[in-house]
Amino acid sequence: MFYHGGSNNRGCEAIVRSGVALIKKQIPTAIVDLASWKPETDANIPLLDHIYEDKAKSISKFSVDWLGCALQSKLFKNENYPFKLIHSKTIKLIPNYDIILSIGGDNYCYGEQPGIYEIDRCVKKTGKKLVLWGASIGDEDLSETKLADLKLFDLILARESLTYEILTKHGLTNVKLCADGAFTMEKEELPLPDGWQVGNTLGFNFSPLVWKKNKDSREAAFDLVQHILDTTTLTIVFTPHVIEEGNDDYACLQDFYNEFKSSGRVLLLPNNLNAIQYKGYIARMRFFIGARTHATIAAYSTLIPTMVLGYSVKSKGISKDIFGEEKLVLNLKDISDSSKLIEKFQEMVQEEEAIIQTLANNIPRIKEMSRKAALYLSQM
């Protein structure tokens, strides 16, 4: 498995943790190793056979590597050479494996990825199988360069139907539909903190990523929290899911906690829990509102009515596959509108029992789709 940013992003952890478990259940003799940008954050993931550091190599100006890049560019018009050096730690590992899994999930949603493209080319030159594991890709994300890279894959596992439809529409024939492996991830239930109302607690996750994309969204989210406190008896538990410098849910949610702590009905979960521990808390909530996809997957998979803030193709597709529609999924523009947030929250409360029943009916099917990813891998 490669292109994993580390488990400070609990969604990335959930992809690896559930992925290796699914693979080893389907293929018991498999050896599964991980190349990670921050291997020290992945030590608690069971079943992995080895974790390698995949720290990008820096190229200092006027160094031998820098001169080599300049020569390759000017003499041979080779613009890919620097990326071969930058990712040399991963590329050197390729010959040791039968199958190379690109596991970023939504890595292909953030513009061009020349580093990934170069690794992919090296995989195919070595004659190994190349698999994109549990991907989400929007129409707006595709370019000729990206499509050329996607055609290199022996297998693309789309984690929701919108991505599957988009990729097949663009002529890709190497795509199979599955679901995100995190639907099958186990949970660990730690003791409940003081102030948690059993059966009457709402989880609330907000991300600096969403706030940066829509600067008015935080004030609207504050309005929603105030509305919940004013009109219900719910306790609100602020729930971080990504704890990275510059992209830290915990720091963001501290502002929410400080704003509303005088109510006596808000809690803030700590920032040092792993993915299955956060899932253990989410599973005991009555409702969940979240911006991070894998936090919402933790809720869906444990039958918790869920409202999604700032959708992407993955959020839309996942909701569509569960409900047959984009149920309680608000787009990036709508989340700065307090009235729309409150309207969707009220819809979730009013339809609570029906939503739970739909989840109970459909999550077993979604989990079976998750398991298909490992089945397709074993067939390949």
C-alpha positions in Angstrom: 0.0 0.0 0.0 1.4 3.4 -0.9 0.6 7.1 -0.9 -0.6 7.1 2.7 -0.2 10.4 4.5 -0.3 8.9 8.0 -2.9 8.1 10.6 -3.2 11.6 12.2 -5.9 11.7 9.6 -8.2 9.1 11.1 -9.9 8.6 7.7 -6.6 7.6 6.2 -6.1 5.2 9.2 -9.6 3.8 8.6 -8.7 3.1 4.9 -5.6 1.2 5.9 -7.0 -0.5 9.0 -10.1 -1.8 7.2 -8.3 -2.5 3.9 -5.6 -4.8 5.4 -8.3 -6.7 7.4 -10.5 -7.2 4.3 -7.5 -8.4 2.2 -6.2 -10.8 4.9 -9.7 -12.3 5.4 -10.1 -12.9 1.7 -6.5 -13.9 1.1 -5.1 -15.4 4.4 -1.6 -16.0 3.1 -1.2 -12.4 1.9 1.7 -10.3 3.2 0.5 -6.6 3.3 3.0 -3.8 3.9 2.5 -0.1 4.0 4.6 2.9 2.8 3.7 5.9 5.0 4.7 9.5 5.2 4.5 9.3 9.0 5.0 5.6 10.0 5.1 6.4 13.7 1.4 7.3 13.5 0.5 3.9 12.1 2.0 1.7 14.8 -1.4 0.8 16.3 -2.8 -0.7 13.1 -3.0 -4.5 13.4 -2.3 -7.1 10.7 0.2 -5.0 8.8 3.4 -7.0 8.2 5.8 -4.1 7.8 5.6 -0.3 7.7 8.2 1.6 5.6 8.9 5.3 5.8 7.9 7.0 2.6 9.3 10.5 3.3 9.6 12.5 0.1 13.2 13.1 -0.7 14.2 16.8 -0.9 16.3 18.1 -3.8 18.6 21.0 -2.7 19.6 23.6 -5.2 23.0 23.0 -6.8 23.1 19.4 -5.3 24.0 16.4 -7.5 20.4 15.5 -7.7 19.4 19.0 -8.7 22.0 19.0 -11.5 20.8 15.6 -12.6 17.2 17.0 -12.8 18.3 20.0 -14.8 20.2 17.8 -17.3 17.3 15.4 -17.7 15.0 18.3 -18.3 17.1 20.3 -20.7 18.8 17.4 -22.6 16.2 14.7 -22.6 13.0 16.8 -22.0 12.3 14.5 -19.1 10.1 16.4 -16.7 9.3 13.3 -14.7 12.8 12.6 -13.4 12.5 14.8 -10.3 9.5 12.9 -9.1 11.4 9.6 -9.5 14.0 11.0 -7.1 11.4 12.5 -4.7 9.6 9.2 -4.4 12.6 6.9 -4.7 11.9 5.2 -1.3 8.6 3.9 -2.6 9.8 3.1 -6.1 12.7 1.0 -4.7 10.1 -1.2 -3.0 8.1 -2.0 -6.1 10.0 -5.1 -7.2 9.4 -6.8 -3.9 5.6 -7.1 -4.4 3.0 -8.7 -6.7 0.4 -6.0 -6.3 0.8 -2.2 -5.6 -2.2 -0.5 -4.0 -2.6 3.2 -4.4 -4.8 3.9 -1.3 -5.4 7.7 -1.0 -9.1 7.5 -1.5 -9.6 11.0 -2.8 -6.0 11.8 -3.8 -7.2 12.2 -7.4 -9.7 15.0 -6.3 -6.9 17.6 -5.7 -5.5 18.6 -9.1 -2.7 16.9 -11.0 -0.6 14.4 -9.1 2.7 14.1 -11.0 4.3 12.2 -8.1 1.7 9.5 -8.1 1.8 9.3 -11.9 5.5 8.6 -11.9 5.2 5.9 -9.2 2.4 4.3 -11.3 4.6 4.4 -14.5 7.4 2.7 -12.5 5.0 0.0 -11.3 3.9 -0.9 -14.8 7.5 -0.8 -16.1 8.4 -3.4 -13.4 5.5 -5.6 -14.7 3.6 -5.5 -11.4 -0.2 -5.2 -10.9 -1.4 -1.7 -10.1 -4.7 -1.1 -8.2 -6.5 2.1 -7.1 -8.1 1.1 -3.8 -11.5 2.7 -2.8 -11.2 5.8 -5.0 -13.5 8.8 -5.4 -13.1 11.0 -8.4 -15.4 13.8 -9.7 -16.0 14.9 -13.3 -14.3 18.2 -12.5 -11.2 16.4 -11.3 -10.5 14.7 -14.6 -8.0 15.8 -17.2 -6.3 14.1 -20.2 -3.2 13.5 -18.1 -5.1 12.0 -15.2 -7.2 9.8 -17.5 -4.0 8.6 -19.1 -2.7 7.6 -15.7 -6.0 5.9 -14.7 -5.7 3.8 -17.9 -2.5 2.3 -16.5 -4.3 0.6 -13.6 -5.1 -3.1 -13.8 -8.0 -2.5 -11.5 -9.8 0.7 -10.2 -12.1 0.1 -7.2 -14.6 2.9 -7.0 -16.0 3.3 -3.5 -19.4 4.8 -4.6 -21.6 4.7 -7.7 -21.1 8.3 -8.8 -17.3 7.7 -9.3 -18.0 4.4 -11.1 -20.4 6.1 -13.5 -18.0 9.1 -14.1 -15.1 6.8 -14.9 -17.0 4.4 -17.1 -18.5 7.3 -18.9 -15.0 8.4 -19.8 -14.3 5.1 -21.4 -12.4 3.3 -18.6 -13.0 -0.4 -18.6 -10.9 -1.4 -15.6 -13.4 -0.1 -13.0 -15.3 -2.2 -10.4 -17.9 -0.8 -8.0 -17.4 -1.5 -4.3 -17.8 0.5 -1.0 -15.4 2.1 1.3 -13.8 -0.5 3.5 -14.3 1.6 6.6 -18.0 0.5 6.7 -16.6 -2.8 8.0 -14.1 -1.4 10.4 -14.5 -2.5 14.0 -15.1 -0.1 17.0 -13.7 0.2 20.4 -16.0 1.5 23.2 -14.1 3.5 25.8 -15.9 4.8 29.0 -18.4 7.6 28.3 -17.3 11.0 29.7 -19.2 12.9 32.4 -22.1 14.8 30.9 -22.8 12.3 28.1 -26.6 11.7 27.9 -27.0 8.0 26.9 -29.5 8.0 24.0 -29.6 11.8 23.7 -26.2 12.9 22.5 -25.4 14.5 19.1 -21.9 14.3 17.6 -20.7 17.4 15.8 -17.6 17.4 13.5 -16.3 20.5 11.7 -13.1 20.9 9.7 -10.8 23.8 8.9 -10.8 22.5 5.3 -14.5 23.3 5.0 -14.0 26.6 6.7 -11.2 27.6 4.4 -13.4 26.8 1.4 -16.4 28.8 2.7 -15.4 31.5 5.2 -19.0 32.1 6.3 -19.6 28.4 7.2 -18.3 28.6 10.7 -20.7 31.3 11.8 -23.6 29.3 10.3 -22.4 26.2 12.1 -22.4 28.3 15.4 -26.0 29.3 14.7 -26.9 25.6 14.2 -25.3 24.6 17.5 -27.1 27.4 19.3 -30.4 26.3 17.7 -29.9 22.7 18.9 -29.1 23.9 22.4 -32.2 26.2 22.4 -34.7 23.8 20.9 -33.7 20.3 22.2 -32.3 18.6 25.3 -29.4 17.1 23.4 -25.9 17.1 24.6 -23.5 18.0 21.8 -20.1 16.2 21.6 -17.6 18.0 19.4 -15.8 15.1 17.6 -12.4 15.7 15.8 -11.3 13.2 13.1 -8.2 14.8 11.5 -5.5 16.1 13.8 -2.8 17.5 11.6 -0.8 20.7 11.7 -2.7 23.2 9.5 -5.7 20.9 9.2 -6.7 20.2 12.8 -10.3 19.5 13.6 -9.5 19.6 17.3 -8.2 23.2 17.3 -11.2 24.2 15.2 -13.7 22.5 17.5 -12.0 24.0 20.6 -13.5 27.3 19.4 -16.9 25.7 19.3 -16.5 24.2 22.8 -15.3 27.6 24.3 -18.2 29.4 22.6 -20.9 27.1 24.1 -19.4 25.6 27.3 -21.4 27.9 29.5 -24.5 25.9 28.4 -23.2 22.9 30.4 -24.4 20.7 27.5 -21.3 20.5 25.3 -18.3 18.1 25.4 -15.1 17.9 23.4 -13.5 14.5 22.7 -9.7 14.4 23.0 -7.4 14.6 20.1 -5.4 11.4 20.8 -8.0 8.7 20.0 -7.5 6.3 17.1 -10.1 5.6 14.4 -11.8 2.7 16.1 -12.1 4.6 19.4 -13.7 7.6 17.7 -16.1 5.1 16.0 -16.8 3.6 19.4 -18.1 7.0 20.6 -19.9 7.9 17.4 -21.8 4.5 17.6 -23.3 5.5 20.9 -24.7 8.9 19.6 -28.3 9.6 18.7 -27.4 11.9 15.7 -24.3 12.9 13.9 -23.4 16.0 11.9 -20.0 15.9 10.2 -17.7 17.4 7.6 -15.1 14.6 7.5 -16.2 11.7 5.3 -14.9 8.9 7.4 -16.5 10.3 10.5 -19.8 10.2 8.7 -19.0 6.6 7.5 -18.5 5.7 11.2 -21.9 7.0 11.9 -23.7 5.5 8.9 -22.2 2.1 9.5 -23.4 2.0 13.1 -27.0 3.1 12.1 -26.7 6.7 13.4 -28.8 9.3 11.5 -26.2 11.6 9.8 -26.1 15.0 8.2 -23.1 15.8 6.0 -21.6 19.3 5.7 -19.8 20.5 2.5 -20.3 17.5 0.2 -17.9 16.2 -2.4 -18.4 13.5 -5.0 -17.6 10.9 -2.3 -20.2 12.3 0.1 -22.9 12.5 -2.6 -22.1 9.0 -3.9 -22.0 7.3 -0.5 -25.4 8.8 0.5 -26.9 7.9 -2.9 -25.8 4.3 -2.5 -27.3 4.1 1.0 -30.5 6.0 0.5 -31.1 6.2 -3.2 -30.7 9.9 -3.0 -28.4 12.6 -1.5 -30.1 12.4 1.9 -29.2 15.2 4.4 -26.1 16.2 2.3 -25.4 19.9 2.1 -23.2 21.4 -0.5 -20.3 23.8 0.2 -22.4 26.8 -0.7 -25.4 25.8 1.5 -23.4 25.3 4.7 -23.0 29.1 5.1 -26.8 29.4 5.2 -28.0 29.0 8.8 -31.6 28.5 7.8 -30.7 25.6 5.5 -28.6 24.0 8.2 -31.4 24.3 10.7 -34.0 23.0 8.1 -31.9 19.9 7.4 -31.3 19.3 11.1 -35.0 19.4 11.8 -35.6 17.0 8.9 -33.1 14.6 10.4 -34.9 14.8 13.8 -38.4 14.4 12.3 -37.4 11.4 10.2 -35.2 9.8 12.8 -36.9 6.4 12.9 -37.3 6.1 9.1 -33.6 6.9 8.6 -32.6 4.3 11.2 -34.7 1.7 9.5 -33.3 2.6 6.0 -29.7 2.3 7.5 -30.6 -1.0 9.1 -31.9 -2.3 5.8 -29.1 -1.1 3.6 -25.8 -1.0 5.6 -25.5 -4.8 5.4 -25.5 -4.5 1.6 -23.0 -1.7 1.7 -20.7 -3.8 3.9 -20.9 -6.6 1.4 -19.9 -4.1 -1.3 -16.9 -3.2 0.9 -15.9 -6.9 1.0 -16.1 -7.1 -2.8 -13.0 -5.0 -3.1 -10.9 -7.8 -1.6 -12.7 -10.4 -3.7 -11.9 -8.5 -6.9 -8.3 -8.2 -5.7 -8.1 -12.0 -5.2 -9.7 -12.7 -8.6 -7.1 -10.5 -10.3 
